[in-house]
């Protein structure tokens, strides 16, 4: 049932089959220029290695491709359509100028192995971005090589490991709060560490006395998200750092929530030794439906010898270059230099903001989260009363009395024209609703969101089934995920065509 | 600040409704001594035109308009304009990972099509929704083989991209997982199969080869597979030049294929973002890292797509996950998907054949003035040229003609002396090839 919402109204969308179902021999979307060297007989050159046939690869025309992907695109929700309050994901505006400059010929089309003397522009961008990110984090040095946040965690923990190894012992354990993102324990495990799960305090924060009892000289370090995943600043952060440092352990900060801190405080100043940034969160590079990301790792001077090679360096003649000779380096974590295209976009974002804009951005992000908190407190249960920064975490405790869970409320939000918030995370809040509005929302959009959330809370009271069966206005209803996992169909095969064409009846647009 | 949609009055009103006097109250949890009471030392706020000017200047300090003969894991192919037109639609560009299937069917269906085409091209049964790039994908493939076999050693050809080998080393060595490196045959540049056979033991989790390999030689995948399988190990094939699959037999005898699909419509972009792909035999699906999209039906029986088998992943399994990977390269994979649609079944073959012809022509011409190594090897679009002169000196001369010459191999293969790896694609005209060869002294 369609909600009464000022945000959305019905519009027609196009149906579209799989590209393979539109394929037909002889259709083409390309034309090659004439070959200007003698043609070859592939069979003769390659012998038994030659390939004769490309199987089910499609044959379609250009207009069909344009329509195919344009139609598919309209089935997606996006930041460009409206508020995308996914907690911990920082779905902020992705400026188009970033896309424009990343595609300039000399940047978009340069080969990673072209000589340094004709790569000075790219190197300058890497150096300038590195300097900006070090200043923003309060760190001494940085590597831009990691391709994503989790890849940054991997790099950071290896730096930590290399530091301990240089002192004769890599140590055995990493302490991770139970509120942490799943990548943290997964990272520590692939770096060969045992994970000590740190139970959060009653306020949802690091239990400092419990931590003190756990830190000894077998602990390599701690992975901490600050602000925490419930959006709260760890006020005892320096005591936490001191406890670790006293035993020779290091403090790693997961920078996922850096959008709460930029321009207001710096991790390097409050005791963090090493951290990653998510350029696709805090620095506005687009999420693109799941990636690419970029996860630079910034650290203190003591970890510099271990940074992945190469690092950007200034040569005697003032030119920039790559320095490969780093005997203590943990090694490469990725071929070439990382996701360079994301460096361009992130630097364009920093330039567009400047120091005043970066600070205002942080303040607005925090203001927006607190506004939502104020407006929805009491309507949804607020399990932790500690002050929120850039995100607020409610629970579904009040709604479960009517049998409605956070996942249902999230799905109902879709009918109101919003992307759901993050559900069921962090794990320390049963039935969590994790809401991060970012700075990119106007007061009007926030008010629409608040109205939608209030309206859903009323529906939970009056007609819980309406919420439980949501969404009602999407192209597809809730999907059968159980069958998808039990009998995985991970690729198209021709025999499915007939079934697919027969079983679901041709869709008719319902008129309302 | 032009990205922020609030007026000063809006902010005042919001603060009032919250019941605080100033935004600073929200930052009180930060101990005073750590609050930043100054401006960050970053460049001042710029107008859009100034940002464009800055990057245009940097772009001009970088090579543009050169004829490129570099390959070595990053290939210069033509990119149809519809790729950027489509991937810049906000619905693709500014959406998150498609966890909410009902409002993400566009991304999900596109990934499902991507997975299907990767299977068709590689000869594998399943493919994931993409990895960071070819180097990390190869490392993940080895870790996957270790989970499948319960063994922890790997045998790796020296003809695998040197930077991929460095990444693999980073992933494995600190956990004490032994790596054995195997050389190449001098006449063909292919992995030395005798050495390989001796290196594989009952402790070997997998053999990793690349095909076409770093020298451009196409490997005998079936022979390598047989040697691996005889000892109960898996064969992982890394593919650096995806376009080769248009004309070279797919590595169907492999158990896992790790591919860099940058050649499929992804800009060179100074090394990234690129498009890692992992494909495998179906029986290994539960050890596959990364996201997978599956077909299913909704409550009303309508066909649709979802992220599936997520119990392998870190957000569910935490420290027991198959990998810590979280983001993928969805937007770049979309570029590749569109590219594969544009060229399709016939075009990929035609285009690959043009590459083959260009490289074949260049090899013939180079052979008049220098030594083209590995003559017995079958090649796609790359080959190794050994010269009397240092390749760096040749490349310096070429730069004056706006030509970027081959990749000097001395750093990674000192035994080859003055050798360079050259690549010819459809982007290199005959005139450019001739001009490049002219600079090589006999």
Interface residues (C-beta under 8 A of the other chain):
Chain A: X16 X18 X19 X20 X23 X28 X29 X30 X32 X33 X35 X36 X37 X38 X39 X40 X42 X45 X46 X47 X48 X49 X50 X51 X54 X55 X56 X57 X58 X59 X60 X62 X65 X66 X68 X69 X70 X71 X72 X73 X74 X75 X76 X77 X78 X79 X80 X81 X84 X86 X89 X91 X93 X94 X95 X97 X99 X100 X101 X102 X103 X104 X105 X106 X107 X108 X109 X110 X111 X112 X113 X114 X115 X117 X118 X119 X120 X121 X122 X124 X125 X132 X135 X136 X147 X148 X149 X150 X151 X153 X154 X158 X161 X170 X181 X182 X183 X185 X186 X187 X188 X189 X190 X191 X192 X195 X232 X233 X235 X237 X238 X262 X263 X264 X265 X266 X269 X270 X280 X286 X287 X288 X289 X290 X291 X292 X293 X294 X308 X330 X331 X332 X333 X334 X335 X336 X337 X338 X339 X340 X341 X342 X344 X348 X350 X351 X352 X353 X354 X355 X356 X357 X358 X359 X360 X361 X363 X364 X366 X367 X370 X371 X374 X375 X386 X387 X388 X389 X410 X411 X414 X419 X420 X425 X439 X440 X441 X442 X443 X445 X471 X474 X475 X476 X477 X478 X479 X480 X481 X483 X484 X485 X488 X489 X490 X491 X492 X496 X500 X503 X504 X507
Chain B: X1 X2 X3 X4 X5 X6 X10 X11 X13 X14 X15 X17 X18 X19 X20 X23 X26 X27 X28 X29 X30 X31 X34 X35 X36 X39 X40 X41 X42 X43 X44 X45 X46 X48 X50 X51 X52 X54 X55 X56 X57 X58 X59 X60 X61 X62 X63 X64 X65 X66 X68 X70 X72 X73 X74 X76 X80 X82 X84 X85 X86 X87 X88 X89 X90 X91 X92 X93 X94 X95 X96 X97 X98 X100 X101 X102 X103 X104 X105 X106 X107 X109 X110 X112 X113 X115 X116 X117 X119 X120 X121 X125 X126 X127 X129 X130 X132 X133 X134 X135 X136 X143 X161 X163 X164 X166 X167 X169 X170 X171 X173 X174 X175 X176 X218 X245 X246 X247 X248 X249 X250 X267 X268 X269 X270 X271 X272 X273 X285 X291 X292 X293 X294 X295 X296 X297 X298 X299 X300 X301 X302 X303 X304 X305 X306 X308 X309 X310 X311 X313 X314 X315 X316 X317 X318 X319 X320 X321 X323 X324 X325 X326 X327 X328 X329 X330 X331 X332 X334 X338 X340 X341 X342 X343 X344 X345 X346 X347 X348 X349 X350 X351 X353 X354 X356 X357 X358 X360 X361 X378 X379 X395 X399 X404 X407 X426 X429 X430 X431 X433
